[in-house]
Amino acid sequence: MTTLLKLPSKLTIETLDAGKPEGRFSETEDNGPEQIARVLDPGNGRTWGYVVVDNTRRGPGLGGIRLAEDISIDEVKRLARAMTLKNSASCLPFGGGKSGLAVDPRVLKNDPAMKADLVALFAEALFPLTQYVPAPDMGIDENDVQLIQDVFSRLRQSGQPRRSAAGRPVQNGGIPIDQWGLTAHGLFAAAVALENQFPDFRIKNARAVIQGYGSVGSWTAVKLHAAGALIAGASDINAALWNPSGLDVEELNRIRTLPGGLSNYTGKTDRRFTPSRLDWLLEAPCDLLVPSARPDAVTSRNADRVQCRFILQGANNPSNKMTEYYLEKRRNILSLADFIVNAGGVIGCAVEIKMDLEKEYRSKVLATGPRPYLENLIHHTVSRNIFEIFERLSQDKNGGTVFREEALHLAKERLLSSKSEYWM
């Protein structure tokens, strides 16, 4: 863990070549991202992060800012592609984008003033990238997004188009994505859809394992537990806990933001894993496995040892098509694609921006109540997409198609359609 971090006096954006690699025998997916930029310190050339705008066919590239010490340009590109698919599958008026800063979020958590300075520097660097709309992600919350919006407002000159950042605090007219558990609400909607699709599956008494007990994972646990599920496993960067009879969700939520996180758990556990073995929890027997941390949680590395019935992908890119094909066709484990089931957060961001721009829409949302309006919209969007994908799969006479493939077809059809459809 990094203990010393010295911020630059300024951050700037350097646009990189986003063209397809020459000499390849096959085209890259949709010819790659539209825009790639490096975030750097102009004083010494040090790279502080990356910004990728993947596709703007449906609108500006909307996607969160991720803080991770080991963030790479490839990870940001993959995440931006996931946002394109997510926004198009959810029929939102946005394309896909993503950004990442190569810093340890634990260091910034202990120094809020330094974090605010870094976020402000990054916002100043982002301002010229008008096709990117930043939002919360790992390490970035609604207060950080508000700071970005404030910087955008300060830099905006008369006559320039308004720049938006989405996911601001509710008292400032925003939609608090994490505080309301909106991403998790999509995952819960997916679990309810599974009940309707599989008569022998019920959330009540189902065992769930949550990998990554942050904003998404903790709210998913709360919603599943309230519906009668047992939260048999949970992990963060400090510890992984397992109790087949169920962990104490109230205690998990109380300790998750303390120093040491889940390592402070005092309830009964059958097994505990240290930071070097956190991924072992992914192999625990359960009905619902919810990977909600970084990419590549379930891959060929552990696909033979996973013991669940369904995977609800709370994280972006926690698996891949080849692994999911093996799981579904060889092991009868159904994995529901990330860009279908974890769309709740980005739906909240889209509603916030539309409320800012359209008074009539804002009045409509406020009349219902922003939170119930959003929960209904998220449930409708995720459920409708899941049922449509299952309907498409039922038409596959050869049985060779998996959930992710039909989800990709659905998202790309909506992305490339000459007449865009919106569900907001």
C-alpha positions in Angstrom: 0.0 0.0 0.0 1.3 3.4 -0.9 1.9 5.6 2.1 3.3 8.8 0.4 1.5 10.6 -2.4 2.6 14.0 -3.7 0.1 15.7 -6.0 1.2 17.6 -9.1 0.4 21.3 -9.4 -1.5 20.6 -12.6 -2.9 17.7 -14.6 -3.4 17.8 -18.4 -4.8 15.5 -21.0 -2.8 14.1 -23.9 -4.8 12.5 -26.7 -3.5 9.1 -27.8 -4.0 7.3 -31.1 -7.3 5.5 -31.0 -7.0 3.9 -34.4 -7.2 0.2 -34.9 -3.8 -1.7 -34.8 -2.4 -2.2 -38.3 -1.6 -5.7 -39.5 -4.3 -7.5 -37.7 -6.2 -10.3 -39.5 -9.5 -9.3 -37.9 -11.3 -6.1 -37.1 -11.5 -5.0 -33.5 -14.9 -4.7 -32.0 -16.6 -1.7 -33.6 -13.2 -0.5 -34.6 -12.2 0.4 -31.1 -12.8 3.5 -29.0 -13.4 6.9 -30.4 -11.0 8.7 -28.1 -8.2 7.7 -25.7 -6.4 10.2 -23.5 -3.6 10.0 -21.0 -3.8 12.1 -17.8 -0.4 13.4 -17.0 1.7 15.8 -14.9 3.0 18.3 -17.5 5.9 19.1 -15.2 7.5 15.6 -15.2 5.4 13.6 -17.7 4.2 11.1 -15.1 1.0 9.3 -16.1 -1.8 9.7 -13.5 -4.5 7.9 -15.4 -6.6 7.5 -18.5 -9.8 8.6 -20.1 -11.6 6.6 -22.8 -14.7 7.6 -24.8 -15.7 4.4 -26.5 -18.8 5.3 -28.5 -21.0 8.4 -28.8 -23.6 7.1 -31.4 -26.4 7.4 -28.8 -25.0 10.4 -27.0 -22.0 11.6 -24.9 -19.9 8.9 -23.3 -21.2 8.4 -19.8 -19.2 6.4 -17.2 -17.6 6.5 -13.8 -14.1 7.5 -12.5 -12.2 4.6 -11.0 -9.4 5.0 -8.4 -7.0 2.0 -8.5 -3.3 2.0 -8.0 -2.8 -0.5 -10.8 -5.3 0.9 -13.3 -4.3 0.3 -16.9 -5.3 1.7 -20.2 -6.6 -1.7 -21.2 -8.8 -1.9 -18.1 -10.3 1.6 -18.8 -10.9 0.6 -22.5 -12.8 -2.5 -21.4 -14.8 -0.6 -18.9 -15.7 2.1 -21.4 -16.9 -0.6 -23.9 -19.0 -2.1 -21.1 -20.6 1.3 -20.6 -21.4 1.6 -24.3 -23.2 -1.8 -24.1 -24.9 -1.0 -20.8 -26.2 2.4 -21.9 -27.5 1.1 -25.2 -29.1 -2.0 -23.8 -30.9 0.2 -21.2 -32.1 2.5 -24.0 -30.4 5.5 -22.5 -29.4 8.6 -24.6 -25.7 8.1 -23.8 -22.7 6.4 -25.2 -20.0 4.8 -23.2 -17.0 6.3 -21.5 -14.7 5.6 -18.5 -11.8 7.1 -16.7 -9.3 5.9 -14.1 -6.7 7.5 -11.8 -3.7 5.5 -10.7 -3.9 6.2 -7.0 -4.6 4.0 -4.0 -8.1 5.0 -2.7 -7.2 4.0 0.8 -4.5 6.7 1.0 -7.0 9.3 -0.2 -9.7 8.1 2.2 -7.4 9.0 5.1 -6.7 12.4 3.6 -9.9 14.1 2.4 -8.2 17.4 1.6 -5.7 15.7 -0.7 -8.5 13.8 -2.4 -10.4 17.0 -3.0 -7.3 18.6 -4.5 -6.8 15.6 -6.8 -10.4 15.5 -7.9 -10.3 19.3 -8.7 -7.1 18.9 -10.7 -8.6 16.0 -12.7 -11.8 18.0 -13.3 -9.8 20.8 -14.8 -8.0 18.4 -17.1 -11.3 16.8 -18.1 -13.1 20.0 -19.0 -12.0 20.1 -22.7 -13.2 16.5 -23.2 -16.8 17.5 -23.9 -17.9 14.0 -25.1 -17.2 12.5 -21.7 -19.7 12.7 -18.7 -18.0 11.6 -15.5 -19.9 9.7 -12.7 -19.1 7.8 -9.5 -17.2 4.5 -9.5 -14.8 2.8 -7.1 -13.3 5.4 -4.8 -15.4 8.3 -6.2 -18.7 9.3 -4.5 -21.4 11.9 -4.9 -19.4 14.6 -3.1 -16.5 14.1 -5.5 -18.9 14.4 -8.4 -20.3 17.6 -7.0 -16.8 19.0 -6.8 -16.2 18.1 -10.5 -19.5 19.8 -11.4 -18.4 22.9 -9.5 -15.1 23.0 -11.4 -16.9 22.6 -14.7 -19.2 25.5 -13.8 -16.3 27.7 -12.8 -14.4 27.0 -16.1 -17.4 27.4 -18.4 -17.3 30.6 -20.5 -20.2 32.5 -21.8 -21.7 30.7 -24.9 -20.0 27.4 -24.1 -22.3 24.3 -23.8 -23.1 23.2 -20.3 -20.8 20.4 -19.0 -22.4 17.7 -16.8 -21.1 15.3 -14.1 -23.7 12.8 -12.9 -24.3 11.3 -9.5 -24.3 14.4 -7.3 -25.8 14.7 -3.8 -29.5 14.7 -3.5 -29.5 18.1 -1.6 -28.0 19.6 -4.7 -30.5 18.2 -7.1 -28.6 15.0 -7.9 -29.2 11.3 -7.6 -27.0 9.7 -5.0 -26.2 6.4 -6.7 -24.4 4.7 -3.8 -26.5 6.1 -1.0 -29.7 4.7 -2.6 -28.1 1.4 -3.7 -29.3 1.9 -7.3 -26.7 -0.5 -8.9 -27.7 -3.1 -6.4 -31.3 -2.6 -7.2 -30.7 -3.8 -10.7 -29.0 -6.9 -9.3 -32.0 -7.6 -7.1 -34.3 -7.1 -10.0 -32.3 -9.8 -11.8 -32.7 -12.2 -8.9 -36.5 -11.6 -9.0 -36.5 -12.2 -12.7 -34.7 -15.5 -12.1 -37.5 -16.5 -9.7 -40.0 -15.9 -12.6 -37.9 -17.8 -15.1 -37.0 -20.8 -12.9 -39.9 -22.2 -10.8 -37.5 -24.2 -8.6 -35.5 -21.1 -7.5 -36.6 -18.8 -4.8 -34.7 -15.9 -3.2 -36.1 -16.9 0.2 -33.6 -19.2 1.9 -31.2 -19.0 -1.1 -27.5 -18.7 -0.2 -25.7 -15.8 -1.6 -22.0 -15.0 -1.7 -21.0 -11.3 -2.2 -17.4 -10.7 -3.5 -16.6 -7.1 -2.9 -18.6 -5.7 0.0 -18.5 -2.1 -1.1 -21.4 0.2 -2.2 -22.8 -2.3 -4.7 -22.1 -5.5 -2.7 -23.4 -4.3 0.6 -26.7 -3.0 -0.9 -27.1 -6.2 -2.8 -26.7 -8.1 0.5 -29.3 -5.8 2.2 -31.9 -6.3 -0.5 -31.4 -10.1 -0.9 -31.4 -10.5 2.9 -34.6 -8.5 3.2 -36.2 -10.9 0.7 -35.2 -13.9 2.9 -31.8 -14.9 1.4 -28.9 -16.0 3.6 -25.7 -14.0 3.0 -23.4 -17.0 3.4 -20.2 -15.2 2.2 -18.8 -11.7 1.9 -15.4 -10.3 1.2 -13.6 -7.0 0.9 -9.9 -6.2 0.5 -9.2 -7.1 4.1 -10.9 -10.5 4.6 -13.3 -13.1 3.2 -15.9 -14.6 5.5 -18.0 -17.7 5.1 -20.9 -19.1 7.2 -23.4 -21.4 5.4 -26.0 -20.5 8.1 -25.7 -16.9 7.2 -23.5 -13.9 8.2 -24.9 -11.0 10.3 -25.7 -8.4 7.6 -26.2 -5.7 10.1 -22.7 -6.1 11.5 -21.2 -6.4 8.0 -22.7 -3.0 7.1 -21.6 -1.4 10.4 -18.0 -2.5 10.0 -17.4 -2.3 6.3 -16.3 1.4 6.3 -14.1 1.0 9.4 -10.3 0.6 9.2 -9.8 -3.1 8.5 -13.3 -3.5 7.0 -14.7 -7.0 7.2 -11.6 -8.2 9.2 -13.4 -6.7 12.2 -16.3 -9.2 12.0 -17.1 -10.8 15.4 -19.9 -13.1 14.4 -19.6 -16.8 13.8 -17.8 -18.0 10.7 -16.9 -21.4 9.4 -14.0 -20.0 7.3 -12.0 -16.8 7.1 -9.6 -16.0 4.3 -6.7 -13.5 4.5 -6.0 -11.0 1.7 -3.8 -13.4 -0.2 -6.7 -15.9 -0.5 -9.7 -13.7 -0.9 -10.6 -15.3 -4.3 -11.1 -18.7 -2.6 -14.6 -17.4 -1.5 -15.7 -17.4 -5.1 -15.5 -21.2 -4.9 -18.0 -21.4 -1.9 -21.2 -23.5 -2.5 -24.1 -21.1 -3.0 -27.2 -20.3 -5.1 -26.2 -16.8 -6.1 -22.6 -15.6 -6.6 -22.3 -11.8 -6.9 -18.8 -10.7 -8.0 -18.8 -6.9 -7.2 -15.2 -5.9 -7.2 -12.6 -5.7 -10.0 -12.6 -7.3 -13.4 -11.8 -11.0 -14.1 -13.1 -12.6 -10.9 -14.5 -15.7 -12.7 -12.3 -16.9 -15.5 -10.7 -20.2 -16.8 -8.5 -20.0 -13.7 -11.4 -21.0 -11.3 -14.3 -21.9 -13.6 -13.9 -25.6 -12.6 -14.2 -24.8 -8.9 -17.1 -22.4 -8.8 -20.1 -24.0 -7.0 -23.1 -21.7 -7.6 -26.3 -21.9 -9.7 -26.4 -18.3 -10.9 -23.9 -15.5 -11.2 -25.1 -11.9 -10.9 -22.4 -9.7 -12.3 -22.2 -6.7 -10.0 -18.8 -5.6 -11.3 -18.0 -4.7 -14.8 -16.2 -7.4 -16.8 -16.0 -9.9 -13.9 -15.9 -12.7 -16.5 -15.8 -13.3 -20.2 -17.7 -15.0 -23.0 -15.5 -18.1 -23.2 -15.7 -18.7 -19.5 -19.5 -18.1 -19.4 -20.0 -20.6 -22.3 -18.1 -23.2 -20.4 -20.1 -22.5 -17.2 -23.5 -22.5 -18.9 -23.0 -25.4 -21.3 -20.7 -27.7 -19.3 -21.6 -26.9 -15.7 -25.1 -25.6 -15.9 -24.2 -22.4 -14.2 -26.0 -19.3 -15.7 -24.1 -16.1 -15.6 -26.1 -12.9 -16.2 -24.0 -10.3 -18.1 -22.8 -7.2 -16.3 -24.1 -4.7 -18.8 -27.6 -6.0 -18.4 -28.0 -6.5 -14.6 -25.8 -3.8 -13.0 -27.3 -0.9 -15.0 -29.0 0.7 -12.1 -26.3 3.2 -11.4 -26.1 4.5 -14.9 -29.9 4.7 -15.2 -29.8 7.0 -12.1 -27.1 9.2 -13.7 -29.2 9.5 -16.9 -32.3 10.5 -15.0 -30.4 13.1 -13.1 -29.0 14.7 -16.3 -32.5 14.7 -17.9 -34.0 16.3 -14.8 -31.4 19.1 -15.0 -32.2 19.7 -18.7 -36.0 19.3 -18.7 -38.3 21.0 -16.2 -41.3 18.9 -17.2 -39.4 15.7 -16.7 -38.1 16.9 -13.4 -41.6 17.6 -12.2 -42.7 14.2 -13.3 -39.9 12.5 -11.3 -40.5 14.6 -8.2 -44.2 13.9 -8.2 -43.5 10.2 -7.9 -40.5 10.7 -5.7 -37.0 10.3 -7.2 -36.1 7.1 -5.4 -39.3 5.1 -6.1 -39.3 6.5 -9.6 -35.8 5.2 -10.2 -36.3 1.9 -8.5 -39.4 1.2 -10.7 -37.5 2.3 -13.8 -34.5 0.1 -12.9 -36.6 -2.9 -12.1 -38.6 -2.5 -15.4 -35.5 -2.0 -17.5 -33.4 -4.9 -16.1 -36.4 -7.3 -16.0 -37.6 -6.5 -19.5 -34.1 -7.0 -20.9 -33.6 -10.3 -19.1 -36.9 -11.7 -20.3 -36.2 -10.6 -23.9 -32.8 -12.3 -23.8 -34.4 -15.5 -22.4 -37.0 -15.4 -25.2 -34.3 -15.1 -27.8 -32.4 -18.0 -26.2 -35.6 -20.1 -26.4 -35.5 -19.6 -30.2 -32.0 -21.0 -30.5 -32.7 -24.4 -31.9 -29.1 -25.6 -31.7 -28.7 -24.6 -28.1 -25.2 -23.2 -28.7 -25.8 -19.6 -27.6 -25.2 -18.3 -24.1 -26.8 -15.4 -22.2 -24.0 -13.0 -22.9 -24.1 -13.6 -26.7 -27.8 -12.7 -26.9 -27.2 -9.8 -24.6 -24.5 -8.5 -26.9 -26.8 -8.9 -29.9 -29.5 -6.9 -28.1 -27.2 -4.1 -27.1 -25.6 -3.8 -30.5 -29.0 -3.8 -32.3 -30.0 -0.8 -30.1 -26.7 0.9 -30.6 -26.7 0.6 -34.4 -30.4 1.2 -34.9 -31.2 4.1 -37.2 -34.1 5.1 -34.9 -33.0 5.2 -31.2 -35.5 4.0 -28.6 -35.5 5.6 -25.1 -37.1 4.2 -22.0 -36.8 7.1 -19.6 
